[in-house]
Amino acid sequence: MQDRQEEQDLLIKVPRWKIGYSIVVLFVLYMLDYAIRSVIGPITPALKADLGLSDTDIGWLMSVVLIGVAIFALPLSMVMDRWRRSRLVSLISIVWSAAGVFSGFCINFGQLFATRAFVGIGEAGFVSGGMALIAGMVRKARRAFVTGIWAAAIPLGSAVGFLVGGWVTKSWGWQAALWAIAVPGIIFGILAWFIPDYKISKDTLEKTGNRKSMAISTTLKEMIRIKTLPILYVGIALSGCFQQGAIPWVPVLLNRSMGIDNAVASTFSSGIAMLAVISMPLGGWVADKVSRRNPSNKVLVMLAGTFMASILIAAGAYLASLPLFIAGGFFIPFGVSAQLNAVQEIVPAYRRATAMGFYMMALYFLGGMWGPMIMGAISDVSGIQIAYVVLCGIGFISTLGMLWASRSFNADYQRANEIDRSMGLLKNG
């Protein structure tokens, strides 16, 4: 591909220390976002004892965060492309952190459900803005790798949530576990205000007759015309149902089917989550390597990770085999950085945050938010092991959508580059 020269043309040109500062702040916020989400799993016994909740109720508390993401992802991402991304990332991070603090004061299911819904606002705008910022300051040749490092905050956050939920709850109660995660989120939300940003001017849009292209109706039409996106979003949605349902229930599975003490199960769960600190950057590195000559190979990396994870986790859960389950846990995040970059690379630069908004809406509204609820409902009827097997079946089906999307990926990739080049955002190779 003729990308060597294009890789030098960045939308955000700042000193290296500012890039480092930005990535560190975005990393910590992403980690805390997932920590406040995953903490529900290990505090489940305490919530059931104090508030009298069922597994179905717990599933709703896990899913309502994802419902919040699904509702707010697209509108917030469209605001991101019209305002300063870093400022909005800062504000919404403070909002979800404050919601986490208030969650610790809840005395019934209804109150906890409402505050958890506001936590969903965090990732709704955070990922869209964060990914657009990283795409603007990191060269394309290293972008999937850097994204993999950034996205490693997901498993690290899950691990933190599992550990804090298990051990802090044991010593000080489930309320303290929520506060221990939410308060640092407010601090780093303030720091996000100072991250550098880019803006595509009206004059730049006018170069290709796109002066009115930021209108909502035009935006929707343009996104739909990108052939690969709808197919890719469906595959991502089904994969999200599998992933978002599987991860938060890990401590419950280990406790019930393998007889491991809840606090110890939380430690094991954090260890499984931490495997992604290796798996996610490794997947990004592999995606960068295999897609240099054929960009659509990024989609195949996504497929490989989901396929292996669904097979191994189903076997591990059904057979109550910890080694098989751990192996499956390694592959869950393997294709995440490839997934994030694939969505960014087939849209013009001025649509990046919006594309991530659609991504988040598909990931959670069509898929992710249903995963924990499906797990809770099936667990109440047939047990946690059968619930995992059913969920892994959904993960396997998602790979068919990814395979289909890979067929048209390269054509949309080239079209997006041509638009960026015509707007002067990329140099001719």
C-alpha positions as CSV (number, residue, x, y, z in Angstrom):
1,M,0.0,0.0,0.0
2,Q,1.2,3.6,-0.5
3,D,1.0,4.5,3.2
4,R,4.7,5.1,4.1
5,Q,4.4,8.9,3.4
6,E,0.8,9.1,4.7
7,E,1.9,7.7,8.1
8,Q,4.0,10.9,8.7
9,D,1.0,13.1,8.3
10,L,-0.7,13.4,11.8
11,L,-3.7,15.4,12.8
12,I,-2.2,16.2,16.2
13,K,1.4,17.4,16.0
14,V,2.7,17.9,19.6
15,P,5.8,17.0,21.6
16,R,6.3,13.4,22.6
17,W,5.7,14.1,26.3
18,K,2.2,15.4,25.5
19,I,1.4,12.3,23.5
20,G,2.7,10.2,26.5
21,Y,0.6,12.3,28.9
22,S,-2.5,11.9,26.8
23,I,-2.1,8.1,26.5
24,V,-1.4,7.6,30.2
25,V,-4.5,9.7,31.2
26,L,-6.7,7.9,28.6
27,F,-5.3,4.5,29.8
28,V,-6.1,5.1,33.5
29,L,-9.6,6.4,32.7
30,Y,-10.3,3.4,30.6
31,M,-9.0,1.1,33.3
32,L,-11.2,2.7,36.0
33,D,-14.2,2.6,33.7
34,Y,-13.9,-1.1,33.4
35,A,-13.1,-1.5,37.0
36,I,-16.4,0.2,38.1
37,R,-18.2,-2.0,35.6
38,S,-16.7,-5.4,36.6
39,V,-16.8,-4.8,40.4
40,I,-20.4,-6.0,40.4
41,G,-19.3,-9.6,39.9
42,P,-17.3,-10.1,43.1
43,I,-19.7,-8.0,45.2
44,T,-22.6,-10.2,44.1
45,P,-22.8,-12.2,47.3
46,A,-22.9,-9.1,49.4
47,L,-25.5,-7.4,47.3
48,K,-27.7,-10.5,47.4
49,A,-27.3,-10.7,51.2
50,D,-27.9,-7.0,51.8
51,L,-30.5,-6.2,49.1
52,G,-32.1,-9.6,48.5
53,L,-31.2,-9.7,44.8
54,S,-31.5,-12.6,42.4
55,D,-29.1,-13.6,39.6
56,T,-31.5,-11.9,37.1
57,D,-31.3,-8.7,39.2
58,I,-27.5,-8.9,39.2
59,G,-27.5,-9.4,35.4
60,W,-29.6,-6.2,35.0
61,L,-27.1,-4.3,37.2
62,M,-24.3,-5.4,34.8
63,S,-26.3,-4.7,31.7
64,V,-27.7,-1.3,32.7
65,V,-24.2,0.2,32.3
66,L,-24.2,-1.2,28.8
67,I,-27.6,0.2,28.1
68,G,-26.4,3.6,29.1
69,V,-23.5,3.2,26.7
70,A,-25.9,2.1,23.9
71,I,-28.2,5.1,24.4
72,F,-25.5,7.8,24.7
73,A,-22.8,6.5,22.4
74,L,-24.0,7.9,19.1
75,P,-25.1,11.4,20.2
76,L,-22.0,11.9,22.3
77,S,-19.7,10.7,19.5
78,M,-21.4,13.2,17.1
79,V,-20.8,16.0,19.6
80,M,-17.2,14.8,19.8
81,D,-16.7,15.5,16.0
82,R,-18.1,19.0,16.5
83,W,-16.5,20.1,19.8
84,R,-13.2,19.5,21.7
85,R,-12.9,15.7,22.2
86,S,-10.6,16.0,25.2
87,R,-13.0,18.4,27.0
88,L,-16.0,16.2,26.6
89,V,-13.9,13.1,27.6
90,S,-13.1,15.0,30.8
91,L,-16.7,16.0,31.6
92,I,-18.2,12.6,31.0
93,S,-15.5,10.9,33.0
94,I,-16.3,13.1,36.0
95,V,-20.0,12.3,35.5
96,W,-19.6,8.5,35.5
97,S,-17.2,8.7,38.5
98,A,-19.6,10.7,40.5
99,A,-22.3,8.2,39.7
100,G,-20.0,5.5,41.0
101,V,-19.7,7.4,44.3
102,F,-23.5,7.7,44.6
103,S,-23.9,4.0,43.9
104,G,-22.2,3.3,47.3
105,F,-25.1,5.1,49.1
106,C,-27.9,3.1,47.5
107,I,-30.2,1.1,49.8
108,N,-32.3,-0.8,47.2
109,F,-32.2,-2.2,43.7
110,G,-34.0,0.7,42.1
111,Q,-31.5,3.3,43.3
112,L,-28.5,1.1,42.4
113,F,-30.0,0.5,38.9
114,A,-30.4,4.3,38.3
115,T,-26.9,5.2,39.4
116,R,-25.3,2.4,37.4
117,A,-27.1,3.7,34.3
118,F,-25.2,6.9,34.6
119,V,-21.9,5.0,34.8
120,G,-22.7,3.9,31.2
121,I,-22.2,7.5,30.1
122,G,-18.5,7.1,30.8
123,E,-17.7,4.6,28.0
124,A,-20.4,6.0,25.8
125,G,-18.3,9.1,24.9
126,F,-15.0,8.0,26.3
127,V,-14.1,5.4,23.7
128,S,-15.2,7.5,20.8
129,G,-13.2,10.5,21.8
130,G,-10.2,8.5,23.1
131,M,-9.9,6.4,19.9
132,A,-10.2,9.5,17.7
133,L,-7.5,11.2,19.7
134,I,-5.1,8.3,19.5
135,A,-5.8,7.9,15.8
136,G,-4.9,11.6,15.4
137,M,-1.5,11.4,17.2
138,V,-0.1,8.0,16.4
139,R,1.3,6.9,13.0
140,K,-0.8,4.3,11.1
141,A,2.1,1.8,11.1
142,R,2.0,1.6,14.9
143,R,-1.6,2.5,15.5
144,A,-3.0,-1.0,16.2
145,F,-0.1,-1.7,18.5
146,V,-0.6,1.5,20.5
147,T,-4.3,0.9,20.5
148,G,-3.6,-2.6,21.9
149,I,-1.6,-1.1,24.7
150,W,-4.4,1.5,25.4
151,A,-7.1,-1.2,25.2
152,A,-5.1,-3.3,27.6
153,A,-6.7,-1.0,30.2
154,I,-9.9,-3.1,29.7
155,P,-8.5,-6.3,31.2
156,L,-6.4,-4.4,33.7
157,G,-9.6,-2.5,34.8
158,S,-11.5,-5.8,35.0
159,A,-8.7,-7.2,37.2
160,V,-8.8,-4.2,39.4
161,G,-12.5,-4.4,39.7
162,F,-12.4,-8.1,40.6
163,L,-9.6,-7.6,43.2
164,V,-11.1,-4.5,44.8
165,G,-14.6,-6.0,44.7
166,G,-13.5,-9.3,46.3
167,W,-11.0,-8.1,49.0
168,V,-12.3,-4.6,49.9
169,T,-15.8,-5.9,50.2
170,K,-14.5,-8.7,52.5
171,S,-12.9,-6.1,54.8
172,W,-15.0,-2.9,54.5
173,G,-18.2,-3.7,52.6
174,W,-19.4,-3.4,49.0
175,Q,-19.9,0.4,49.3
176,A,-16.2,0.9,50.0
177,A,-15.3,-1.1,46.9
178,L,-17.3,1.2,44.7
179,W,-15.8,4.4,46.3
180,A,-12.3,3.0,45.9
181,I,-12.7,3.0,42.2
182,A,-14.9,6.0,41.6
183,V,-12.9,8.7,43.4
184,P,-9.7,8.3,41.3
185,G,-11.9,8.6,38.2
186,I,-12.9,12.2,39.2
187,I,-9.2,13.1,39.6
188,F,-8.2,11.7,36.2
189,G,-11.3,13.1,34.6
190,I,-9.9,16.6,35.5
191,L,-6.5,15.7,34.0
192,A,-8.2,14.8,30.7
193,W,-9.2,18.4,30.2
194,F,-5.6,19.2,29.2
195,I,-5.2,16.5,26.5
196,P,-4.3,18.1,23.1
197,D,-6.9,17.8,20.3
198,Y,-7.5,18.4,16.6
199,K,-10.2,20.1,14.6
200,I,-11.1,19.8,11.0
201,S,-12.0,23.3,9.8
202,K,-15.0,24.3,7.7
203,D,-12.6,25.3,4.9
204,T,-11.1,21.8,4.8
205,L,-14.6,20.3,4.5
206,E,-15.4,22.7,1.7
207,K,-12.4,21.4,-0.4
208,T,-14.5,18.3,-1.3
209,G,-17.9,19.9,-1.1
210,N,-18.6,18.5,2.4
211,R,-19.5,21.9,4.0
212,K,-22.9,20.6,5.1
213,S,-21.7,17.0,5.7
214,M,-21.9,17.4,9.5
215,A,-25.7,17.5,9.4
216,I,-27.1,14.4,11.2
217,S,-29.1,13.1,8.2
218,T,-26.1,13.4,5.9
219,T,-23.9,11.7,8.4
220,L,-26.2,8.7,8.7
221,K,-26.5,8.4,4.9
222,E,-22.8,8.6,4.4
223,M,-22.1,5.9,7.1
224,I,-24.6,3.5,5.7
225,R,-23.1,3.9,2.2
226,I,-19.8,2.4,3.6
227,K,-20.6,-1.2,2.6
228,T,-18.4,-2.9,5.2
229,L,-19.6,-1.0,8.2
230,P,-23.1,-2.4,8.7
231,I,-21.9,-6.0,8.3
232,L,-18.9,-5.4,10.6
233,Y,-21.1,-3.8,13.2
234,V,-23.4,-6.9,13.3
235,G,-20.4,-9.2,13.8
236,I,-19.1,-6.9,16.5
237,A,-22.5,-6.8,18.2
238,L,-22.8,-10.6,18.5
239,S,-19.1,-10.8,19.6
240,G,-19.9,-8.1,22.2
241,C,-22.8,-10.1,23.6
242,F,-20.5,-13.0,24.1
243,Q,-17.6,-11.0,25.6
244,Q,-19.6,-8.6,27.8
245,G,-21.7,-11.5,29.1
246,A,-18.8,-13.8,29.8
247,I,-16.3,-11.5,31.6
248,P,-18.3,-10.1,34.6
249,W,-19.7,-13.6,35.6
250,V,-16.2,-15.2,35.9
251,P,-16.0,-14.9,39.8
252,V,-19.5,-16.5,40.0
253,L,-18.6,-19.4,37.8
254,L,-15.4,-20.1,39.7
255,N,-17.2,-19.9,43.1
256,R,-20.2,-22.0,42.1
257,S,-18.9,-24.7,39.7
258,M,-15.4,-25.1,41.0
259,G,-16.0,-24.5,44.7
260,I,-13.5,-21.6,45.0
261,D,-13.9,-19.1,47.9
262,N,-15.4,-15.8,46.6
263,A,-12.4,-13.6,47.5
264,V,-10.0,-16.2,46.1
265,A,-12.2,-16.6,43.0
266,S,-12.0,-12.8,42.5
267,T,-8.2,-13.1,42.6
268,F,-8.3,-15.9,40.0
269,S,-10.6,-13.8,37.9
270,S,-8.3,-10.8,38.0
271,G,-5.5,-13.1,36.9
272,I,-7.5,-14.3,33.9
273,A,-8.4,-10.7,33.0
274,M,-4.7,-9.7,33.3
275,L,-3.8,-12.2,30.5
276,A,-5.2,-9.6,28.2
277,V,-2.3,-7.3,29.0
278,I,-0.3,-9.7,26.9
279,S,-3.1,-10.8,24.5
280,M,-4.4,-7.4,23.5
281,P,-1.1,-5.8,22.5
282,L,0.0,-9.1,20.9
283,G,-3.2,-9.1,18.8
284,G,-2.6,-5.5,17.8
285,W,1.0,-6.4,16.8
286,V,-0.2,-9.3,14.8
287,A,-2.8,-7.2,13.1
288,D,-0.2,-4.5,12.1
289,K,2.0,-7.2,10.6
290,V,-0.5,-9.2,8.6
291,S,-2.4,-6.1,7.3
292,R,0.6,-4.3,5.8
293,R,-0.1,-5.8,2.3
294,N,-3.7,-6.7,2.9
295,P,-5.7,-4.4,5.2
296,S,-8.6,-6.8,5.5
297,N,-6.5,-9.2,7.5
298,K,-7.3,-7.0,10.5
299,V,-10.8,-8.4,10.3
300,L,-9.4,-12.0,10.2
301,V,-7.5,-11.3,13.4
302,M,-10.7,-10.3,15.1
303,L,-12.3,-13.5,13.8
304,A,-9.5,-15.7,15.1
305,G,-9.6,-14.3,18.6
306,T,-13.4,-14.7,19.0
307,F,-13.4,-18.2,17.5
308,M,-10.8,-19.5,19.8
309,A,-12.3,-17.8,22.9
310,S,-15.8,-19.1,22.3
311,I,-14.6,-22.8,21.8
312,L,-12.3,-22.9,24.8
313,I,-14.6,-21.0,27.2
314,A,-17.5,-23.2,26.4
315,A,-15.4,-26.3,27.0
316,G,-13.9,-24.9,30.2
317,A,-17.2,-23.8,31.7
318,Y,-19.1,-27.1,30.8
319,L,-16.3,-29.4,32.0
320,A,-15.5,-27.1,35.0
321,S,-11.9,-27.1,33.7
322,L,-9.9,-24.1,34.9
323,P,-7.0,-24.6,32.4
324,L,-9.4,-24.6,29.4
325,F,-11.3,-21.6,30.8
326,I,-8.0,-19.7,31.3
327,A,-7.0,-20.4,27.7
328,G,-10.3,-19.1,26.4
329,G,-9.9,-16.0,28.6
330,F,-6.6,-15.3,26.8
331,F,-8.3,-15.1,23.4
332,I,-11.3,-12.9,24.4
333,P,-9.4,-9.6,23.9
334,F,-7.0,-10.8,21.2
335,G,-8.8,-9.1,18.4
336,V,-10.0,-5.9,20.2
337,S,-7.3,-3.5,18.9
338,A,-7.8,-4.9,15.4
339,Q,-11.5,-4.3,15.8
340,L,-11.1,-0.7,16.9
341,N,-8.7,0.1,14.1
342,A,-10.8,-1.6,11.4
343,V,-13.7,0.7,12.2
344,Q,-11.5,3.8,12.0
345,E,-9.7,2.9,8.8
346,I,-12.7,2.6,6.5
347,V,-14.2,6.0,7.3
348,P,-12.8,9.5,6.4
349,A,-10.9,11.3,9.2
350,Y,-13.8,13.7,9.9
351,R,-16.0,10.7,10.7
352,R,-13.8,8.9,13.1
353,A,-15.5,9.7,16.4
354,T,-18.9,9.2,14.8
355,A,-17.8,5.8,13.4
356,M,-16.8,4.9,17.0
357,G,-20.2,6.1,18.2
358,F,-22.0,3.7,15.8
359,Y,-19.5,1.0,16.9
360,M,-20.4,1.6,20.6
361,M,-24.1,1.6,19.8
362,A,-23.8,-1.7,17.9
363,L,-21.5,-3.3,20.4
364,Y,-23.8,-2.6,23.4
365,F,-27.3,-1.9,22.1
366,L,-27.4,-4.8,19.7
367,G,-25.1,-7.1,21.6
368,G,-23.2,-6.3,24.8
369,M,-26.1,-5.1,27.0
370,W,-27.9,-8.4,26.4
371,G,-25.0,-10.7,27.4
372,P,-25.1,-10.2,31.3
373,M,-29.0,-10.4,31.2
374,I,-28.9,-13.6,29.2
375,M,-26.3,-15.1,31.6
376,G,-28.4,-14.2,34.6
377,A,-31.7,-15.5,33.2
378,I,-30.3,-18.8,32.1
379,S,-28.3,-19.2,35.3
380,D,-31.5,-18.9,37.4
381,V,-33.1,-21.7,35.3
382,S,-30.3,-24.0,34.2
383,G,-27.1,-23.0,36.1
384,I,-24.1,-20.9,35.3
385,Q,-22.3,-23.5,33.3
386,I,-25.1,-23.9,30.7
387,A,-25.4,-20.1,30.6
388,Y,-21.7,-19.9,29.5
389,V,-22.2,-22.6,26.8
390,V,-25.2,-20.7,25.3
391,L,-23.3,-17.4,25.3
392,C,-20.2,-19.0,23.6
393,G,-22.6,-20.2,20.8
394,I,-23.4,-16.6,20.1
395,G,-19.7,-15.8,20.0
396,F,-19.2,-18.5,17.4
397,I,-22.0,-17.1,15.2
398,S,-20.4,-13.7,15.3
399,T,-17.3,-14.9,13.4
400,L,-19.5,-15.5,10.3
401,G,-20.3,-11.8,10.2
402,M,-16.6,-10.9,10.5
403,L,-15.8,-13.2,7.6
404,W,-18.4,-11.6,5.4
405,A,-17.1,-8.1,6.3
406,S,-13.6,-9.0,5.3
407,R,-14.7,-9.3,1.6
408,S,-15.4,-5.6,1.1
409,F,-13.0,-4.1,3.6
410,N,-10.2,-3.3,1.2
411,A,-12.4,-1.3,-1.2
412,D,-13.8,0.8,1.7
413,Y,-10.3,1.3,3.1
414,Q,-9.0,2.7,-0.2
415,R,-12.1,4.9,-0.6
416,A,-11.5,6.5,2.8
417,N,-7.9,7.2,2.0
418,E,-8.9,8.8,-1.3
419,I,-11.3,11.2,0.5
420,D,-8.7,12.1,3.1
421,R,-6.1,12.7,0.4
422,S,-8.5,15.0,-1.5
423,M,-9.0,17.0,1.6
424,G,-5.3,17.5,2.1
425,L,-5.2,15.3,5.2
426,L,-2.9,12.7,3.6
427,K,0.0,13.2,1.2
428,N,0.2,11.5,-2.1
429,G,2.6,8.5,-1.8
